[in-house]
Amino acid sequence: MAIAPIQEIENQFAQLPRETQWSVIERLVHRLRCSEEPPSGGVWEAGLAAMAADPEVRCELERIEREFAPTEADGLGRA
């Protein structure tokens, strides 16, 4: 019985040293991310606008801003 290609890859992967396994995973993830198309502008912007208008999101952002307000004096300016 022939081993399916995915199983064969998994078996070979399992034989690699742990550090090499991590390297392979990082390279595969990087390749996937680089090959993805960016989200369409209209859908992306509409989602951002909806989040910006959401009272719960705004409340959470204000809470985070208050929490980190003491760090404003650390010498780093806002972008």
BAFI-3210 file (N, C-alpha, C; in Angstrom, 3 decimals, decimal comma, padded with zeros to 6 digits):
// residues 79
n [1|2|3|4|5|6|7|8|9|10|11|12|13|14|15|16|17|18|19|20|21|22|23|24|25|26|27|28|29|30|31|32|33|34|35|36|37|38|39|40|41|42|43|44|45|46|47|48|49|50|51|52|53|54|55|56|57|58|59|60|61|62|63|64|65|66|67|68|69|70|71|72|73|74|75|76|77|78|79]
n.u [000,849|000,613|002,013|000,264|001,035|001,055|001,286|003,773|005,422|004,997|006,122|008,827|009,368|009,123|011,447|013,413|015,718|014,609|015,113|015,430|012,901|011,357|012,447|011,645|008,850|008,601|009,537|007,609|005,281|006,002|006,181|003,503|002,259|003,431|002,409|-000,263|-003,036|-003,620|-006,343|-009,426|-009,889|-012,399|-013,935|-012,171|-011,775|-014,400|-014,820|-012,969|-014,070|-016,487|-015,575|-014,390|-016,624|-017,949|-019,246|-018,310|-015,730|-014,561|-014,720|-013,014|-010,592|-010,246|-009,922|-007,504|-005,857|-005,958|-004,758|-002,136|-001,337|000,541|002,962|003,377|005,190|007,661|009,435|009,167|007,730|004,431|003,328]
n.v [-001,180|002,171|005,080|008,025|011,221|013,361|012,033|010,872|013,122|014,058|011,925|012,085|014,642|014,247|012,909|014,775|016,928|018,785|021,593|022,004|021,270|023,399|025,456|024,725|024,930|027,696|028,723|027,731|028,994|031,642|031,596|031,078|033,397|035,373|034,733|035,272|037,227|040,694|041,855|042,877|046,316|047,665|045,912|045,526|048,167|048,774|047,003|047,994|050,525|049,796|048,638|050,881|052,381|050,894|050,793|049,170|048,461|050,991|051,692|049,787|050,514|053,046|052,270|050,875|052,957|054,589|052,837|052,703|055,287|056,320|055,728|057,614|059,559|058,549|059,458|058,782|059,801|060,235|058,646]
n.w [000,000|-000,915|000,572|001,328|-000,135|001,773|004,213|003,829|003,736|006,355|007,801|007,014|007,959|010,721|011,255|011,214|012,999|015,913|015,812|013,078|012,228|013,255|011,737|009,157|009,452|009,962|007,542|005,767|006,714|006,266|003,475|002,819|003,839|002,253|-000,203|-000,060|-001,076|-000,517|001,547|000,023|-000,611|-000,082|001,570|003,703|004,666|005,341|007,431|009,293|009,726|010,890|013,255|014,437|014,969|016,814|020,025|022,153|021,337|021,223|023,920|025,051|023,826|024,958|027,625|027,434|026,633|028,939|030,734|029,788|029,945|031,880|030,661|028,769|029,382|028,788|026,948|024,332|021,352|019,961|016,999]
ca.u [000,000|001,407|001,738|-000,185|002,116|001,072|001,840|005,203|006,061|004,959|007,100|010,164|009,462|009,317|012,822|014,321|015,948|013,589|015,452|015,145|011,446|010,891|012,881|010,762|007,535|008,701|009,662|006,317|004,363|006,439|005,797|002,049|001,915|003,880|001,610|-001,638|-003,395|-004,163|-007,809|-009,956|-009,985|-013,733|-014,318|-011,234|-012,084|-015,724|-014,628|-012,310|-015,032|-017,448|-014,902|-014,200|-017,914|-018,485|-019,054|-017,496|-014,336|-014,114|-014,552|-011,799|-009,446|-010,094|-009,377|-006,092|-005,163|-005,804|-003,809|-000,778|-001,081|001,790|004,134|003,482|006,348|008,890|010,313|008,854|006,608|003,406|003,554]
ca.v [000,000|003,392|006,108|009,282|012,224|014,131|011,165|010,719|014,370|014,066|010,948|012,653|015,783|013,723|012,417|015,925|017,475|019,753|022,928|022,005|021,255|024,774|026,235|024,371|025,516|029,144|028,998|027,459|030,069|032,836|031,417|031,254|034,806|036,165|034,404|035,714|038,524|041,570|041,929|043,913|047,585|048,013|045,049|045,819|049,489|048,717|046,329|048,942|051,569|049,203|048,508|052,219|052,890|049,984|051,364|048,274|048,600|052,320|051,618|049,017|051,340|054,080|051,596|050,604|054,244|054,984|051,920|052,995|056,739|056,641|055,542|058,744|060,364|057,773|060,125|058,395|060,582|059,515|058,643]
ca.w [000,000|-001,035|001,585|000,732|-000,108|003,027|005,253|003,555|004,181|007,821|008,295|006,813|008,866|012,077|011,388|011,277|014,350|016,337|015,313|011,648|012,098|013,455|010,584|008,039|009,723|009,776|006,112|005,139|007,097|005,544|002,073|002,737|004,055|001,106|-001,380|000,125|-001,628|000,523|001,513|-000,864|000,098|000,393|002,685|004,794|005,210|005,959|008,710|010,200|010,077|011,820|014,556|014,993|015,423|017,832|021,363|022,984|020,889|021,659|025,376|025,312|023,424|025,989|028,802|027,154|026,645|030,345|031,369|029,360|030,048|032,583|029,799|027,846|029,766|028,619|025,989|022,961|020,839|019,205|015,536]
c.u [000,891|000,994|001,335|000,932|002,187|001,666|003,341|005,978|006,106|005,989|008,529|010,401|009,782|010,746|013,842|014,555|014,934|013,863|015,153|013,650|010,888|011,257|011,981|009,387|007,566|008,777|008,342|005,309|004,709|006,006|004,293|001,660|002,293|003,024|000,164|-001,849|-003,928|-005,679|-008,276|-010,232|-011,344|-014,153|-013,465|-011,589|-013,445|-015,629|-013,976|-013,271|-016,053|-016,832|-014,756|-015,499|-018,505|-018,208|-018,188|-016,022|-013,790|-013,849|-013,257|-010,544|-009,191|-009,503|-007,884|-005,296|-004,943|-004,740|-002,365|-000,435|000,199|003,046|004,321|004,722|007,663|009,826|010,041|007,633|005,608|003,704|002,458]
c.v [001,239|004,382|007,382|010,311|013,003|013,292|010,979|011,952|014,413|013,099|011,473|013,821|015,310|013,240|013,548|016,332|018,584|021,147|023,048|021,985|022,669|025,651|025,978|025,010|027,022|029,504|028,774|028,556|031,343|032,757|031,620|032,716|035,662|035,904|034,855|037,071|039,397|041,618|043,062|045,174|047,876|047,218|045,371|047,139|049,507|048,042|047,240|050,031|051,040|049,048|049,875|052,789|052,055|050,548|050,480|048,382|049,938|052,336|050,879|049,808|052,450|053,487|051,332|051,898|054,739|054,126|052,272|054,483|057,055|056,503|056,690|059,585|059,629|058,356|059,738|059,190|059,703|059,645|059,387]
c.w [000,000|000,039|000,855|000,840|001,201|004,151|005,070|004,022|005,703|008,403|008,152|007,760|010,285|012,300|011,483|012,725|014,644|015,768|013,819|011,400|012,239|012,261|009,383|008,236|009,476|008,301|005,385|005,453|006,345|004,075|001,896|002,875|002,864|-000,123|-001,255|-000,516|-000,498|000,426|000,620|-000,053|000,681|001,611|003,906|005,464|005,894|007,328|009,733|010,656|011,078|013,206|015,221|015,544|016,559|019,226|022,275|022,626|021,375|023,167|025,724|024,944|024,444|027,260|028,619|027,202|028,072|031,032|031,022|029,417|030,809|031,704|028,820|028,165|029,546|027,564|024,556|022,514|020,123|017,729|014,831]
res [m|a|i|a|p|i|q|e|i|e|n|q|f|a|q|l|p|r|e|t|q|w|s|v|i|e|r|l|v|h|r|l|r|c|s|e|e|p|p|s|g|g|v|w|e|a|g|l|a|a|m|a|a|d|p|e|v|r|c|e|l|e|r|i|e|r|e|f|a|p|t|e|a|d|g|l|g|r|a]
***
